[in-house]
Amino acid sequence: MGKLGIFVCTDRHAEDLVGLTKAAIAKGHEVRVFFTGPGVKLVPTEQAKELVKAGADVAMCLHSFEELGFKEDEVPEGIKKSSQDYNADMLKNVDRYVVL
């Protein structure tokens, strides 16, 4: 199946993010999610944990996370601490790219 990249740059639409991710995975697609900017506010939430449990490859911009006052130990298990390099690689290697 295809590969879907989801770029999360807002702290809104968490339920839509989870629904889209789960639906794509249920259809057999590979899903990669990258949180950055205000979107990293969603990282320490149950919704972000659901993405990992669903089987998505999830990463976040550590710089954005720390800029907003979060600490590294607040990152749930299974979410990679990364940089914009992850986003660039994701963009290059997916079939579709969604921005939230």
C-alpha positions as CSV (number, residue, x, y, z in Angstrom):
1,M,0.0,0.0,0.0
2,G,1.0,3.6,0.1
3,K,2.8,5.8,2.6
4,L,1.2,8.8,4.3
5,G,3.1,11.6,6.0
6,I,1.3,13.8,8.5
7,F,2.9,17.1,9.5
8,V,1.4,18.4,12.7
9,C,2.1,22.1,13.3
10,T,-1.0,23.0,15.4
11,D,-2.3,21.8,18.7
12,R,-5.8,21.6,17.4
13,H,-7.5,18.6,15.6
14,A,-6.0,15.9,17.8
15,E,-9.1,13.6,17.3
16,D,-8.9,14.1,13.5
17,L,-5.2,13.2,13.6
18,V,-5.9,10.0,15.4
19,G,-8.9,9.2,13.2
20,L,-6.9,9.8,10.0
21,T,-4.0,7.8,11.2
22,K,-6.0,4.8,12.4
23,A,-8.1,4.8,9.1
24,A,-5.0,4.8,7.0
25,I,-3.3,2.1,8.9
26,A,-6.5,0.0,8.8
27,K,-6.4,0.3,5.0
28,G,-2.8,-1.1,5.0
29,H,-1.0,2.2,4.6
30,E,2.3,3.1,6.3
31,V,1.9,6.3,8.4
32,R,4.6,8.7,9.6
33,V,3.7,11.6,11.9
34,F,5.9,14.5,12.7
35,F,5.0,17.1,15.4
36,T,6.6,20.6,15.3
37,G,5.9,24.2,16.5
38,P,2.7,24.4,18.5
39,G,1.9,20.9,17.4
40,V,4.4,19.5,19.9
41,K,1.8,20.5,22.6
42,L,0.0,17.3,21.6
43,V,3.0,15.0,22.2
44,P,2.4,14.5,26.0
45,T,-1.3,13.6,25.4
46,E,-3.2,10.3,25.2
47,Q,-3.9,11.0,21.5
48,A,-0.2,10.9,20.7
49,K,0.2,7.6,22.5
50,E,-2.8,6.3,20.4
51,L,-0.8,7.0,17.3
52,V,2.1,4.9,18.5
53,K,-0.3,2.1,19.6
54,A,-1.9,2.1,16.2
55,G,1.4,1.4,14.6
56,A,2.4,4.8,13.2
57,D,6.1,5.9,13.1
58,V,5.9,9.1,15.3
59,A,8.5,11.7,15.8
60,M,8.7,15.2,17.1
61,C,11.0,18.3,16.8
62,L,12.9,18.3,20.1
63,H,13.9,21.9,19.6
64,S,10.2,23.0,19.4
65,F,9.3,20.8,22.4
66,E,12.0,22.4,24.6
67,E,11.2,26.0,23.2
68,L,7.7,25.6,24.6
69,G,9.0,24.6,28.0
70,F,8.6,20.8,27.9
71,K,11.3,18.5,29.2
72,E,12.7,15.4,27.3
73,D,11.4,13.1,30.0
74,E,7.8,14.2,29.1
75,V,8.0,12.5,25.7
76,P,5.9,9.3,25.7
77,E,7.6,6.0,24.9
78,G,7.6,5.3,21.2
79,I,7.9,8.9,20.0
80,K,11.2,9.7,18.5
81,K,13.0,12.9,19.6
82,S,14.2,14.3,16.3
83,S,14.7,17.4,14.2
84,Q,13.4,18.9,10.9
85,D,15.6,16.3,9.2
86,Y,12.9,13.7,10.0
87,N,10.3,15.9,8.3
88,A,12.5,16.4,5.2
89,D,13.0,12.6,5.0
90,M,9.3,12.0,5.5
91,L,8.4,14.5,2.8
92,K,10.8,12.8,0.4
93,N,9.6,9.3,1.1
94,V,5.8,9.4,1.3
95,D,3.2,9.2,-1.4
96,R,0.9,11.7,0.2
97,Y,1.6,14.5,2.7
98,V,-1.1,16.1,5.0
99,V,-0.6,19.2,7.0
100,L,-2.6,19.8,10.2
